[in-house]
């Protein structure tokens, strides 16, 4: 729940002031544990009016994934491509032995 308190205005009226909820720092979408650095914590409505540089990091998957997960994705993609090349080379060697 939101906390409230009473405040007196310059006109002499008593009014309720409501404390706004704090924005949360986005977390990595893969590992779910790491809070992303360089991103301003804010509520969704405030995020809409913020500029892009406050919401992202200039990196692949910046603002969505942490640096470790991005690195593991790149390494995984590289190793998969390497494996495909190895399979092609082995097939070519088999073809040359048969011929």
Buried (B, 14 or more C-beta within 10 A) or exposed (E): EEEEEEEEEEEEEEEEEEEEEEBEEBEBEBEEEBEBEEBBEBEEEEBEEEEEEEBBBEEEBBBBBBBEBBEBBEEEEEEEEEEEEEEEEEEEEEEEEEE
